[in-house]
């Protein structure tokens, strides 16, 4: 199938190779009959914004006299959970700094810094690693001879292979499945909140524009 053919049909002239500012709006217009579609699209955009905000907060926490490359500094004291209305952020964060980080992340996304949407500590990576390991272990059980030594060898090969490829597969899953560039989001407000598990956090509420 040619690229042109892949971009026609119900998706019109959509370009899947890189994000487009109206991609989710266009999809909503093409498939208005699908229940929950807007909520799903918004959740993916919120997820990306959560990652971008954590990256910005991590970068600004570093000393200005010790510059680092973007997307390599990760403040592991920060964490987040996304919903279709916004995201919870955990950690010792000043709400004013958080507001600035959200706005900065939105600006950088719209300027083309789409790598902000991918984060190495995302739960997607963990889920992918579990699925890959489980699948490969089961596959090795069927592929290798039913001899204890061979089965142990297969288990080791499967686990090692899964561990090696999981980070890259996780990044792809984030890029194409669990996140979407937040072209349609706008910050509505930040408030102290308690999540579903009773943990204190700051909640970043957004709206669809």
TALINTA-V736384 format. One record per pair of residues at least 12 apart in sequence whose ideal C-beta (glycine too) atoms are under 10 Angstrom apart, sorted by the first residue. I is the first residue (numbers start at 1). J is the second residue. If there is no record, write none. Layout:
BEGIN
I | J
I | J
END
This chain:
BEGIN
3 | 15
3 | 16
3 | 17
9 | 30
10 | 27
10 | 30
10 | 31
11 | 23
11 | 26
11 | 27
11 | 30
11 | 31
12 | 26
12 | 27
12 | 29
12 | 30
13 | 26
14 | 26
14 | 27
14 | 30
16 | 176
18 | 112
18 | 114
18 | 181
19 | 48
19 | 109
19 | 112
19 | 114
19 | 117
19 | 175
19 | 180
19 | 181
19 | 182
19 | 183
20 | 181
20 | 183
21 | 110
21 | 181
21 | 183
21 | 184
22 | 183
22 | 184
23 | 41
23 | 180
23 | 181
23 | 183
23 | 184
24 | 37
24 | 38
24 | 40
24 | 41
24 | 42
24 | 44
24 | 45
24 | 180
24 | 181
24 | 182
24 | 183
24 | 184
24 | 185
24 | 208
25 | 38
25 | 41
25 | 183
25 | 184
25 | 208
25 | 209
27 | 41
27 | 180
28 | 41
28 | 184
28 | 208
36 | 84
38 | 84
38 | 184
38 | 208
39 | 83
39 | 84
39 | 85
39 | 208
40 | 84
40 | 180
41 | 84
41 | 180
41 | 184
41 | 208
42 | 82
42 | 83
42 | 84
42 | 85
42 | 86
42 | 180
42 | 182
42 | 184
42 | 185
42 | 206
42 | 207
42 | 208
43 | 82
43 | 83
43 | 84
43 | 85
43 | 87
43 | 178
43 | 179
43 | 180
44 | 82
44 | 84
44 | 117
44 | 174
44 | 177
44 | 178
44 | 179
44 | 180
44 | 181
44 | 182
45 | 82
45 | 84
45 | 109
45 | 117
45 | 179
45 | 180
45 | 181
45 | 182
45 | 183
45 | 184
45 | 185
45 | 206
45 | 208
46 | 80
46 | 82
46 | 83
46 | 84
46 | 85
46 | 86
46 | 87
46 | 179
46 | 180
46 | 182
46 | 185
46 | 204
46 | 205
46 | 206
47 | 80
47 | 81
47 | 82
47 | 83
47 | 84
47 | 87
47 | 117
47 | 119
47 | 122
47 | 123
47 | 124
47 | 174
47 | 178
47 | 179
47 | 180
47 | 182
48 | 82
48 | 105
48 | 109
48 | 114
48 | 116
48 | 117
48 | 118
48 | 119
48 | 174
48 | 175
48 | 178
48 | 179
48 | 180
48 | 181
48 | 182
48 | 183
48 | 185
49 | 80
49 | 82
49 | 86
49 | 87
49 | 102
49 | 105
49 | 106
49 | 109
49 | 116
49 | 117
49 | 179
49 | 180
49 | 181
49 | 182
49 | 185
49 | 187
49 | 204
49 | 206
50 | 78
50 | 79
50 | 80
50 | 81
50 | 82
50 | 83
50 | 86
50 | 87
50 | 88
50 | 89
50 | 102
50 | 105
50 | 117
50 | 119
50 | 122
50 | 179
50 | 182
50 | 204
51 | 71
51 | 80
51 | 82
51 | 87
51 | 105
51 | 115
51 | 116
51 | 117
51 | 118
51 | 119
51 | 120
51 | 121
51 | 122
51 | 174
51 | 178
51 | 179
52 | 101
52 | 102
52 | 104
52 | 105
52 | 106
52 | 107
52 | 108
52 | 109
52 | 113
52 | 114
52 | 115
52 | 116
52 | 117
52 | 118
52 | 119
52 | 179
52 | 181
52 | 182
53 | 78
53 | 80
53 | 87
53 | 89
53 | 93
53 | 98
53 | 99
53 | 100
53 | 101
53 | 102
53 | 103
53 | 104
53 | 105
53 | 106
53 | 116
53 | 204
54 | 74
54 | 75
54 | 76
54 | 78
54 | 79
54 | 80
54 | 87
54 | 89
54 | 91
54 | 101
54 | 105
54 | 116
54 | 119
54 | 121
54 | 122
55 | 70
55 | 71
55 | 72
55 | 73
55 | 74
55 | 75
55 | 78
55 | 101
55 | 104
55 | 105
55 | 108
55 | 113
55 | 115
55 | 116
55 | 117
55 | 118
55 | 119
56 | 70
56 | 97
56 | 98
56 | 100
56 | 101
56 | 102
56 | 103
56 | 104
56 | 105
56 | 106
56 | 107
56 | 108
56 | 116
57 | 75
57 | 77
57 | 78
57 | 89
57 | 91
57 | 93
57 | 94
57 | 97
57 | 98
57 | 100
57 | 101
57 | 102
57 | 104
57 | 105
58 | 70
58 | 71
58 | 72
58 | 73
58 | 74
58 | 75
58 | 76
58 | 77
58 | 78
58 | 101
58 | 119
59 | 71
59 | 72
59 | 73
59 | 74
59 | 75
59 | 101
59 | 104
60 | 73
60 | 75
60 | 97
60 | 100
60 | 101
60 | 104
61 | 73
61 | 75
61 | 77
61 | 78
61 | 93
61 | 97
62 | 75
70 | 108
70 | 113
70 | 115
70 | 116
71 | 113
71 | 115
71 | 116
71 | 118
71 | 119
71 | 120
72 | 120
74 | 119
74 | 120
74 | 121
75 | 91
75 | 92
75 | 93
76 | 91
76 | 121
77 | 90
77 | 91
77 | 92
77 | 93
78 | 90
78 | 91
78 | 92
78 | 93
78 | 98
78 | 121
79 | 91
79 | 121
79 | 123
79 | 199
79 | 201
80 | 119
80 | 121
80 | 122
80 | 123
80 | 201
80 | 202
80 | 204
81 | 123
81 | 195
81 | 196
81 | 197
81 | 199
81 | 201
81 | 203
82 | 122
82 | 123
82 | 178
82 | 179
82 | 204
83 | 195
83 | 196
83 | 203
83 | 205
83 | 206
84 | 206
84 | 208
85 | 188
85 | 203
85 | 204
85 | 205
85 | 206
85 | 207
85 | 208
86 | 102
86 | 185
86 | 187
86 | 188
86 | 189
86 | 190
86 | 191
86 | 193
86 | 203
86 | 204
86 | 205
86 | 206
86 | 207
87 | 102
87 | 201
87 | 202
87 | 203
87 | 204
87 | 205
87 | 206
88 | 193
88 | 194
88 | 195
88 | 196
88 | 197
88 | 199
88 | 200
88 | 201
88 | 202
88 | 203
88 | 204
89 | 101
89 | 102
89 | 190
89 | 193
89 | 201
89 | 202
89 | 203
89 | 204
90 | 195
90 | 199
90 | 200
90 | 201
90 | 202
91 | 201
91 | 202
93 | 190
93 | 201
93 | 202
94 | 202
95 | 189
95 | 190
95 | 191
95 | 192
95 | 202
95 | 204
96 | 190
98 | 187
98 | 190
98 | 202
98 | 204
99 | 187
99 | 189
99 | 190
99 | 202
99 | 204
101 | 204
102 | 182
102 | 185
102 | 186
102 | 187
102 | 190
102 | 204
102 | 206
103 | 186
103 | 187
104 | 116
105 | 117
105 | 182
105 | 185
105 | 187
106 | 182
106 | 183
106 | 185
106 | 186
106 | 187
106 | 206
109 | 181
109 | 182
109 | 183
109 | 185
110 | 181
110 | 182
110 | 183
112 | 181
113 | 181
114 | 175
114 | 179
114 | 180
114 | 181
115 | 171
115 | 175
116 | 179
116 | 181
116 | 182
117 | 174
117 | 175
117 | 178
117 | 179
117 | 180
117 | 181
117 | 182
118 | 170
118 | 171
118 | 172
118 | 173
118 | 174
118 | 175
118 | 178
118 | 179
119 | 170
119 | 171
119 | 174
119 | 179
120 | 167
120 | 170
120 | 171
120 | 174
122 | 170
122 | 171
122 | 173
122 | 174
122 | 178
122 | 179
123 | 170
123 | 174
123 | 178
124 | 169
124 | 170
124 | 171
124 | 172
124 | 173
124 | 174
124 | 175
124 | 177
124 | 178
124 | 179
125 | 166
125 | 167
125 | 168
125 | 169
125 | 170
125 | 171
125 | 173
125 | 174
125 | 178
126 | 166
126 | 170
127 | 166
127 | 170
127 | 173
127 | 178
128 | 162
128 | 165
128 | 166
128 | 167
128 | 168
128 | 169
128 | 170
128 | 171
128 | 172
128 | 173
128 | 174
128 | 177
128 | 178
129 | 162
129 | 163
129 | 165
129 | 166
129 | 167
129 | 169
129 | 170
130 | 162
130 | 166
131 | 162
131 | 166
131 | 169
131 | 173
132 | 158
132 | 159
132 | 161
132 | 162
132 | 163
132 | 164
132 | 165
132 | 166
132 | 169
132 | 170
133 | 158
133 | 159
133 | 160
133 | 161
133 | 162
133 | 163
133 | 166
134 | 158
134 | 162
135 | 158
135 | 162
136 | 154
136 | 155
136 | 157
136 | 158
136 | 159
136 | 160
136 | 161
136 | 162
136 | 163
136 | 165
137 | 154
137 | 155
137 | 156
137 | 157
137 | 158
137 | 159
137 | 162
138 | 158
139 | 154
139 | 158
140 | 152
140 | 153
140 | 154
140 | 155
140 | 156
140 | 157
140 | 158
140 | 159
140 | 161
141 | 154
141 | 155
141 | 158
142 | 154
143 | 157
143 | 158
144 | 157
144 | 158
182 | 206
183 | 209
184 | 206
184 | 207
184 | 208
184 | 209
185 | 206
185 | 207
185 | 208
185 | 209
186 | 206
186 | 207
186 | 208
186 | 209
187 | 204
187 | 205
187 | 206
187 | 207
188 | 204
188 | 205
188 | 206
188 | 207
189 | 203
189 | 204
189 | 205
189 | 206
189 | 207
190 | 202
190 | 203
190 | 204
190 | 205
191 | 203
191 | 204
191 | 205
193 | 205
END
